[in-house]
Amino acid sequence: RTYAAINRRGDRKIRIASLQRPGQLFETSLDELSPDKSGDWERYILGVIWAFGDRITTGLDILVDGRVALGAGLSSSAALECSIAIALNQLFAAELSLPDLARLAQRSENEYVGMPCGIMDQSVSLMAQAGSALLLDCRDLSTEQIPFDLASSGLELLIIDTRAHHALVDGGYAERRASCESAAAKLGINALRDCSVSQLESSRGKLTELEYMRAEHVVNDIARVHQCVEHLKLADFKSVGEILTQSHASLRDLFEISCPELDLAVSTALANKSLGGRMIGGGFGGSAIALFNVRDIEPAKVAIA
């Protein structure tokens, strides 16, 4: 979790501190917020304040306690943005809905921080509920809570931080996104979610080899999401595990955003009785997840470590 303690000031000054960065105090003002400035982690906070616009009428003192692993592909930046967004929404009585706050947080990361991320991380941070997985339609931000009760089936989800820290600003994410947008344009559709597996196969000649690879991953992975939802509703975790493993192979071979550390984590989990696993996050490092029977998890941890 990421926590934010926040207080209105009597002036326009903004002061930011973090329990994870003792002794550091960042200071600026409402009048100096600008997307074209350089900076560090504080830009995720300043971007949200900036995205709220003239709803923010006073300066702020902000203390952050961020307990989500950094650079591990676990959405620490979205957790930070959303904790600030929730606080500002209450503090200034902005009355924005959770989907509105997700869009605002995404805009702050896109336009202020300069990271062309999607809206999944912010939506999950704000709208997911304990005991459920969140099915998210990224087009209209409609959601459905899908039952996700591992404990009653004697299972646990292992999160494996490879310590291969990913940096999405190197262009790998943007390049994949551009390939998908180009493929969709050539297929005459708004986005690849409007394309079925059979439609993609019959239109192969319209795409470059690289575009087809990227599109093949996306179209099939969307189909896997819907399959996974049906299996989760039936608590059929054997099938869920198989889908996770198929998805990892596709991310590795077709989308090409895995790395040796992630592949090793997943293959070692599978060799040690995991029901299935895959990399998570934006790729090129970060974390993997693996599904286990509780009785098998301790030996698997040792093998993976």
VEXVEX-362092 format. One record per atom (N, C-alpha, C): residue in one letter; x, y, z. Coordinates in steps of 0.02 Angstrom, whole numbers, plus 32768, in hexadecimal, padded with zeros to 4 digits. Example, Ala and Ser with C-alpha at 12.3 -4.5 7.8 and 13.67 -1.06 7.14 Angstrom:
% residues 2
A82947EE48186 A82677F1F8186 A82947F5B8186 S82827F908162 S82AC7FCB8165 S82858002818A 
***
This chain:
% residues 305
R802A7FC48000 R800080008000 R802B803E8000 T801080747FE6 T803080B67FEB T800180E5800F Y801C81068041 Y7FF48134806A Y800C817B805D A7FDE81AB8061 A7FF081F2805B A7FCD82188093 A7FF4823C80BB A7FD9826B80EC A7FDE82B180CC I7FA782D680CD I7FA5831480A6 I7F81834A80CC N7F98838880C6 N7F7C83C080EC N7F7D83FF80C1 R7F47842680C5 R7F45846680A1 R7F6F849A80C6 R7F9184C4809F R7FB884FA80BB R7F93853D80B2 G7FAC857180D3 G7F8E85B380CC G7FAC85DB8093 D7FDF85BD8070 D7FFF85DF8038 D7FFD85B27FFB R802685BE7FC8 R802585987F89 R805F85657F86 K8084855E7FBB K80BF85327FBC K80AB84E87FBE I80D284BE7F9C I80C984767F9F I810884587FBD R810084317FF2 R8139840F8012 R812B83C48014 I815B839C7FFC I815283537FF6 I818C832F8019 A817B82FF8044 A81AD82D48063 A8195828C805F S81C5825D8068 S81B482168066 S81D981F2809E L81B681C480BF L81D6819B80F2 L820D817080D5 Q820981648093 Q823D813B8071 Q827B8164805E R827681A68064 R82AF81D38053 R82BB8202808E P82D181E780C8 P82D982108104 P830B824980F7 G82F982848112 G832682BE810B G831B82E680CC Q82F482CB809C Q82E782EF805E Q82A583148063 L82A58353804F L8267837A804C L8266839F8009 F823383927FE2 F822D83B37FA1 F81FC83ED7FA7 E820F84277F8F E81E384627F94 E81DA84847F50 T819C84977F41 T818C84BF7F06 T814D84E67F16 S812B84FE7EE3 S80EB85217EF0 S80B985107EB9 L807A851E7EC6 L804585127E95 L805385387E54 D807485717E5A D8080859B7E1F D80BA85837DF4 E80E085527E0D E811B853B7DE9 E811284F67DC9 L80D584D97DCF L80CA84967DB2 L80CF849A7D66 S80F8846E7D4A S8102846F7D01 S8117842A7CE9 P80F5840F7CB5 P810783CD7C9B P814C83C97C7C D816984027C6A D81AA83FE7C47 D81E684047C75 K81DC83FC7CB6 K821483FE7CE5 K822F83B77CF2 S826E83B47D04 S828A83737D17 S827B83677D61 G828B832C7D79 G827F831D7DBF G828282D37DCB D826D82C07E07 D8271827A7E1B D822B82617E2D W822682377E61 W81E782187E73 W81B1824B7E85 E81C582867E9B E819382B97EAE E816882CF7E73 R817F82C27E36 R815982D67DFB R811682B07DF6 Y811482737E11 Y80D6824D7E10 Y80A1826F7E3C I80B8828E7E72 I808B82B47E9E I807882F67E7F L80AA831A7E67 L809D835D7E4A L807083577E0D G807883217DE6 G804E83177DAB G800583117DBC V7FF682EF7DF4 V7FB082E87E08 V7F94832B7E1F I7FBC83517E45 I7FA683947E5B I7F9983BF7E1D W7FC683BC7DED W7FC083E27DAE W7F8183CE7D88 A7F73838B7D86 A7F3A83737D60 A7EF783877D80 F7EF683937DC1 F7EBA83AC7DE2 F7EAA83F47DCE G7EDD84177DB5 G7ED2845B7D9B G7EBB848C7DD1 D7E8C84B77DC0 D7E7884ED7DED D7E4C84D57E27 R7E4084927E2B R7E1E84787E66 R7E4A847E7EA4 I7E8C84807E99 I7EBB84867ED1 I7EC884D07EDE T7EB184E87F18 T7EB085307F24 T7EE285467F59 T7F0485177F7B T7F3685297FAD T7F7384FD7FA6 G7FA985127FC6 G7FE584E97FC9 G7FD984AA7FF3 L800B847D7FF3 L8002843C8014 L804284258037 D803984058071 D806E83DD8090 D805C83948085 I808A836C8069 I807B83268059 I80B382F98073 L809E82C68098 L80CD829380AF L80B782508093 V80E4822D8071 V80D581EE8050 V80F681B58075 D80D1817E807C D80ED813F8095 D80DE810A8060 G810E80FD8034 G810380D07FFB G811E808B8009 R80F0805B8012 R810480178024 R80F97FE57FEB V80F87FFF7FAD V80F57FD47F73 V813C7FD37F55 A81567F977F48 A819B7F907F30 A81A67FBB7EF2 L81DD7FE17EF2 L81EC800F7EBB L820D7FE97E82 G81FA7FFA7E43 G821A7FDD7E09 G820F7F927E01 A81DE7F777E25 A81D37F2F7E24 A81987F1B7DF7 G817D7F4B7DD2 G81447F3B7DA6 G81047F327DCE L81017F4E7E0A L80C67F467E35 L809F7F877E3B S80AA7FB57E0C S80817FF27E06 S808B80227E41 S80C880297E58 S80D580587E8F S80C580A07E7C S80D080B27E3D S80C280F77E28 S807681047E27 A804F80D27E10 A800680DB7E11 A7FEC80DE7E58 A800880B67E85 A7FF280B87ECB A7FFF80FD7EE9 L8039811A7ED8 L8049815E7EF0 L801881917ED4 E800E818F7E92 E7FE081BE7E72 E7F9A81BA7E90 C7F82817C7E9A C7F3D81737EAF C7F3381857EF8 S7F66817B7F23 S7F5E81907F68 S7F5981DC7F6C I7F8081FF7F43 I7F7D82487F41 I7F3A825F7F24 A7F24823D7EEF A7EE582507ECF A7EA982487EFE I7EA782117F24 I7E7282067F55 I7E73823D7F89 A7EAF824E7FA1 A7EB682817FD5 A7E9F82C57FBD L7EB582D97F81 L7EA3831B7F66 L7E58831E7F58 N7E3B82E77F40 N7DF482E47F31 N7DCB82F37F70 Q7DE182D77FA8 Q7DBE82E37FE8 Q7DCD83298003 L7E0D833B8002 L7E2383798022 L7E0383B78002 F7DFA83B47FC0 F7DDF83EE7F9C F7D9783E27F83 A7D7883AC7F9E A7D32839D7F8E A7D2483A07F43 A7D51837F7F1C A7D4C83817ED3 A7D1483547EB9 E7D0283217EE0 E7CCB82F47ECF E7CD482D07E8C L7D1382BF7E7C L7D2082987E3F L7D15824E7E4E S7CFA822A7E1C S7CEF81E27E23 S7D3181BC7E1F L7D31817D7E32 L7D6E81557E2E L7D87814F7DE6 P7D5B81437DB3 P7D7481437D6E P7D9281877D5A D7D7381BE7D72 D7D8E82017D64 D7DD482087D82 L7DDD81F07DC0 L7E1E81F57DE0 L7E5281CA7DBC A7E3C81907DA2 A7E6B81657D7D A7E8281897D3D R7E5481A97D1A R7E6781CE7CDD R7E9482097CEF L7E87822A7D26 L7EAF82637D3B L7EF6824C7D4C A7EFC82157D71 A7F3E81FB7D83 A7F6481E47D45 Q7F4181C47D15 Q7F6281B07CD7 Q7F7A81ED7CB0 R7F5082217CAD R7F64825E7C89 R7FA2827D7CA9 S7FA5827C7CEB S7FDF829A7D0D S801F82737CFB E801982307CF6 E805582097CE5 E806782117C9B N803482147C70 N8040821E7C28 N805F82627C19 E803F82967C32 E805082DA7C1D E808182FE7C4B Y808182ED7C8B Y80AE83107CB9 Y80EF82E97CC3 V80EA82A77CCF V8126827D7CD9 V8144826B7C95 G811982637C61 G813282537C1F G813582097C11 M810E81E17C35 M810B81987C2B M80C981867C0A P80CA81697BCD P808C815C7BA8 P8068811D7BBF C805A81197C00 C803C80DD7C1C C7FF180D97C0B G7FD6809D7C10 G7F8E80947C0A G7F6D80A57C4D I7F2F808D7C55 I7F0980A17C90 I7EFA80677CBF M7F18802D7CB2 M7F0A7FF27CDB M7F207FFB7D23 D7F5E80107D2D D7F7A80137D71 D7F5280437D9D Q7F42807E7D83 Q7F1C80AF7DA9 Q7ED680957DB9 S7EB680757D88 S7E73805B7D92 S7E7180257DC8 V7EA37FF87DC6 V7EA57FC27DF7 V7EB37FDE7E3D S7EE2800E7E41 S7EF1802C7E82 S7EB3804B7EA2 L7E8980697E79 L7E4F808D7E93 L7E1180627E9B M7E0880317E6F M7DC7800F7E6A M7DC77FC57E7D A7E007FA57E82 A7E007F5F7E95 A7DEB7F577EDD Q7DCC7F1E7EEC Q7DB57F107F30 Q7DD57ED17F4A A7DE07ECE7F8B A7DFF7E937FAA A7DD77E547F99 G7DFA7E1E7F89 G7DD97DDF7F7A G7DC17DD87F33 S7DD07E0B7F0A S7DBA7E097EC4 S7DF37E1D7E96 A7DEE7E057E58 A7E177E217E22 A7DEB7E537DFD L7E097E877DE2 L7DE27EBA7DC0 L7DE47EAE7D74 L7DAA7EA27D57 L7DA47EA07D0E L7D967EE77CF7 L7DC37F037CD0 L7DC17F497CBC L7DB87F4F7C70 D7D867F757C5B D7D807F887C15 D7DA27FCB7C0D C7DDC7FCC7BED C7E03800A7BE8 C7DE2803E7BBB R7DAF80297B96 R7D8F80597B68 R7D6080887B8F D7D38806D7BBC D7D0980987BE1 D7D1380957C2D L7D4680717C43 L7D5780697C8A L7D2080477CB3 S7CF380227C90 S7CC47FF97CB6 S7CEA7FBE7CD4 T7CD37FA87D0F T7CF87F737D32 T7CC87F3E7D4B E7CE57F037D58 E7CC17ECC7D78 E7CF07EAC7DAA Q7CD87EA17DE7 Q7D007E7F7E19 Q7CF97E337E0F I7D317E117E01 I7D307DC97DF3 I7D4A7DA57E32 P7D257D747E4C P7D3B7D517E89 P7D827D357E81 F7DAB7D427EB4 F7DF17D2C7EB1 F7E057D167EF8 D7DEA7CDD7F0D D7DF57CC47F50 D7E237C877F4D L7E647C947F54 L7E947C5E7F4F L7E957C337F8E A7E8D7C547FC8 A7E967C318008 A7E657BF6800F S7E277BFF7FFA S7DF57BCA8003 S7E057B8E7FD6 S7E2F7B987FA3 S7E457B607F79 S7E8A7B467F8C G7EA47B607FC4 G7EE67B497FDC G7F1F7B627FB2 L7F167B9D7F93 L7F497BB87F66 L7F647BFB7F7F E7F9F7C0B7F66 E7FBC7C4E7F71 E7FDA7C667F30 L7FDB7CA97F28 L7FFB7CC87EEE L803F7CE27F06 L80737CCA7EE8 L80B77CE07EF9 L80CA7D197ECA I80E27D507EE8 I80FB7D887EC0 I81487D867EC5 I81687D837E8C I81B07D7A7E88 I81D07DBA7E6D D81F37DDE7E97 D82167E1B7E80 D825B7E067E67 T82657E0A7E26 T82A47DF37E09 T82DF7E217E1A R82D07E5E7E32 R83037E917E3E R83247EA97DFE A830A7E937DC6 A83207EB17D86 A82F17EEC7D7D H83097F277D8F H82DD7F617D91 H82CD7F7A7D4B H828D7F827D3E H82797F977CFB H82757FE37CF9 A82867FFE7CC0 A827F80477CB5 A825A804E7C73 L821A80617C77 L81F080627C3A L81FF809E7C0E V822880CD7C26 V823581097BFF V826780FD7BC7 D828180BF7BC0 D82B280B37B8C D829280A87B47 G825080AD7B44 G823080A97B03 G821380667AF0 G822280317B17 G82097FEF7B07 G81BD7FEC7B08 Y81A0800A7B3B Y8157800C7B41 Y813980347B08 A8154806F7AFC A813A809B7AC7 A813E80797A82 E817480537A77 E817D80317A36 E81477FFC7A2D R81387FD57A62 R81047FA27A5E R80C07FC37A50 R80B47FF97A73 R8074801C7A6C R806C80357A24 A80A280517A08 A809F806B79C4 A809280337992 S80B07FF9799B S80A57FC0796F S805C7FAB796F C803E7FAA79AB C7FF77F9679B1 C7FC97FC97991 E7FD98009799A E7FAF803D797C E7FB4803B7930 S7FF1802E7917 S7FFB802978CE S7FD57FED78B1 A7FD87FB578D5 A7FB47F7978BE A7F687F8678BC A7F4F7FA678F0 A7F077FB578F2 A7EF27FE278B8 A7F1C801478AA A7F0D80427873 A7F0A801D7830 K7F3A7FF07825 K7F3C7FCA77E6 K7F017F9A77E0 L7EE77F85781A L7EAE7F57781A L7E6C7F7D7817 G7E707FBF781B G7E347FE97816 G7E087FE77854 I7E287FDD788F I7E027FDA78CE I7E1E800D78FF N7DF7801D7933 N7E0D804E7964 N7E4680347990 A7E407FF579A2 A7E737FD679CE A7E717F8B79C3 L7EA67F6979D8 L7EAB7F2179CC L7E757EFA79F1 R7E567F177A24 R7E207EF47A47 R7DE37EEB7A1A D7DE17F1079E1 D7DA97F0979B2 D7DB67ED3797E C7DEC7EAD7987 C7DFF7E7B7955 C7DFC7E357975 S7DDE7E057952 S7DDD7DC0796C S7E1B7D9C7953 V7E287D617971 V7E627D39795E V7E5C7D267914 S7E217D1278FD S7E187CFD78B7 S7E207D387887 Q7E067D73789B Q7E0E7DAF7871 Q7E577DC07869 L7E7D7DBB789F L7EC47DCB789B L7EE87D9B786C E7ED97D5B7871 E7EFA7D2A7847 E7EEB7D3677FD S7EAC7D4977EE S7E997D5377A8 S7EB67D94778C S7ECD7DC177B8 S7EE77E0277A1 S7F337E0677A7 R7F527DCD77AD R7F9A7DCA77BA R7FC27DF17786 G7FAD7DEF7746 G7FD27E0F7710 G7FD57E5B7715 K7FA97E78773E K7FA77EC27743 K7FDC7EDD7773 L7FFA7EB0779B L80277EC677D0 L806E7EB077C4 T809D7ED777DF T80E37EC077DF T80E87E85780E E811F7E60780A E81297E267835 E81287E3B787F L81487E73788E L814C7E8B78D4 L81067EA178ED E80E27EC578C3 E809E7EDA78D6 E80727E9E78E3 Y80797E6A78BA Y804F7E2F78C3 Y80607E0C7905 M80A17E077914 M80B57DE87953 M80977E0C798F R809E7E4F798F R80847E7779C7 R80377E7079CC A80167E747992 A7FCD7E6F7991 A7FB67E2979A6 E7FDA7DF67991 E7FC87DB279A2 E7FC97DA979EE H7FFB7DC67A0F H7FFD7DC27A58 H7FC17DE57A77 V7FB47E227A61 V7F7E7E497A81 V7F3A7E297A77 V7F2B7E157A39 V7EE97DF97A2A V7EDE7DB87A51 N7F117D8E7A53 N7F0B7D4E7A77 N7F097D597AC2 D7F2E7D8B7ADB D7F2F7D977B23 D7EEB7DB37B3B I7ECB7DDB7B11 I7E887DF37B22 I7E587DB77B27 A7E5E7D887AF9 A7E347D4C7AFC A7E437D247B3B R7E847D227B4E R7E977CFE7B8C R7E797D1F7BCA V7E747D617BCA V7E557D847C03 V7E0E7D6C7C0D H7DE77D687BD7 H7DA17D537BDD H7D9C7D0A7BF2 Q7DCA7CE07BD8 Q7DCC7C9A7BEF Q7DDB7C967C39 C7E0B7CBF7C4E C7E217CBE7C94 C7DE87CD27CC3 V7DC17D047CAE V7D887D1A7CD6 V7D577CE07CE1 E7D487CBA7CAC E7D197C827CB3 E7D357C4D7CE3 H7D757C3F7CDE H7D937C0D7D0B H7D957C267D53 L7DA27C677D5D L7DA27C827DA1 L7D5D7C7D7DC1 K7D297C897D99 K7CE47C857DB3 K7CD37C3E7DC9 L7CF57C0C7DAA L7CEB7BC67DBC L7D1E7BAD7DEF A7D4B7BDB7E04 A7D837BC87E31 A7DAC7B907E13 D7DB37B907DD0 D7DDA7B5D7DAC D7E217B787DA5 F7E487B727DDB F7E8A7B917DDB F7EBE7B6B7DB3 K7EB07B2B7DA5 K7EDE7B067D79 K7EDE7B267D34 S7EA37B377D1A S7E9E7B577CD9 S7EB97B9F7CDB V7EAD7BC17D13 V7EC87C057D1B V7F147C037D15 G7F337BD27D37 G7F7C7BCB7D34 G7F957BBF7CEE E7F727B957CC9 E7F877B867C84 E7F847BC67C59 I7F507BEE7C64 I7F4A7C2D7C3E I7F837C5D7C4F L7F947C627C90 L7FCC7C8D7CA4 L800C7C797C7E T80197C377C7B T80567C1F7C5B T80567C2D7C10 Q801B7C237BF0 Q80157C337BA9 Q80237C7D7B9C S80097CA77BC9 S80117CEE7BC1 S805A7D027BC7 H807E7CE27BF6 H80C57CF27BFD H80EC7CE07BBE A80DD7CA67BA2 A81007C917B64 A80F47CC47B2C S80B77CDE7B28 S80A77D0F7AF5 S80CA7D527B01 L80CC7D677B40 L80F07DA57B52 L813B7D9E7B42 R81557D627B4C R819C7D557B40 R81AB7D517AF6 D81837D2A7AD0 D81957D1A7A8B D81787D497A56 L813A7D637A62 L81197D8D7A30 L811E7DD77A41 F81147DE87A80 F81187E2F7A93 F815F7E427AA6 E81877E107AB7 E81CF7E197AC5 E81DC7E4F7AFB I81B97E487B34 I81C67E787B6A I81DC7E557BAA S81EB7E147BA7 S82057DF17BE1 S82517DFC7BE4 C82717DDA7C12 C82BA7DDE7C17 C82D17D9C7C38 P83137D8D7C36 P832A7D4D7C51 P83157D417C99 E83177D757CC3 E83067D6D7D09 E82BD7D597D12 L828F7D797CEC L82487D687CEF L823C7D227CD6 D825C7D107C9E D82537CCD7C82 D826B7C977CB3 L82A37CA57CD5 L82BE7C757D05 L828F7C6E7D41 A82737CA67D58 A82457CA37D91 A82087C797D80 V81EC7C837D45 V81B07C5E7D31 V81C17C147D25 S81F77C057D02 S82077BBF7CF3 S82197B997D33 T823A7BBA7D62 T824B7B997DA1 T820C7B8B7DCA A81DD7BBC7DC9 A819D7BB17DEC A81797B747DCE L81777B717D8C L81547B397D6A L81767AF67D79 A81B87AF77D7E A81DD7ABA7D8D A81D47AA47DD6 N81B77AD07DFE N81AD7AC17E45 N81637AC37E58 K813A7AA57E2B K80F47A977E39 K80C57AD37E36 S80DB7B0A7E17 S80AD7B417E0E S80767B2E7DDD L80397B467DEA L80027B3A7DBC L80097B667D7D G80307B9B7D82 G803B7BC77D49 G80587C0A7D60 G80787C2D7D31 G80967C6D7D43 G80A37C977D07 R80AB7CD87D14 R80BC7D067CDD R80DD7D457CFA M81007D687CCE M81197DAA7CE0 M80DE7DDA7CE7 I80E77E0F7D0F I80B47E437D15 I80D67E867D0B G80AD7EBA7D04 G80C97EFD7CFB G80DC7F0A7CB4 G81037F3E7CAA G81147F567C67 G814B7F307C44 G816B7F027C68 G819E7ED87C49 G81E57EF07C51 F82147ECA7C33 F825C7EDA7C34 F82797ED87C7A G82577EB57CA7 G826C7EB47CED G822E7EB57D19 G82387EC07D59 G82007EC27D87 G81EF7E7E7DA4 S81AF7E6F7DA9 S81997E347DCE S81737E027DA3 A81707DC57DBD A81467D907DA0 A81177D787DD7 I80E07D587DC2 I80B37D387DF2 I80AF7CEE7DE2 A80A37CC67E15 A809C7C7E7E0C A806A7C637E3E L803F7C367E27 L80097C1A7E4F L801F7BD77E6B F80167BCE7EAD F802D7B917ECE F7FF97B767EFE N7FF97B337F07 N7FDB7B177F43 N80067B2B7F7E V7FE67B3C7FB6 V800A7B557FF0 V80417B248005 R80337AE38001 R80647AB18018 R80A47AB07FEE D80A07ACB7FB1 D80DA7AC97F84 D81037B0A7F85 I80EB7B3C7FAA I81077B7F7F9E I814C7B897FBE E81587B6C7FF9 E819A7B78801A E81D47B5A7FF3 P81CF7B1B7FDC P82067B017FB2 P82107B297F72 A81D87B407F55 A81DD7B677F17 A82017BA97F24 K81F37BCA7F5D K82157C097F6E K82617BFF7F71 V82757BC77F8F V82BD7BB97F95 V82DB7BAF7F50 A82B97B897F26 A82D27B7B7EE2 A82D87BBC7EB9 I82A57BE77EBF I82A47C257E99 I82DB7C547EB1 A82E17C597EF4 A83157C857F10 A835B7C6E7EFA 
***
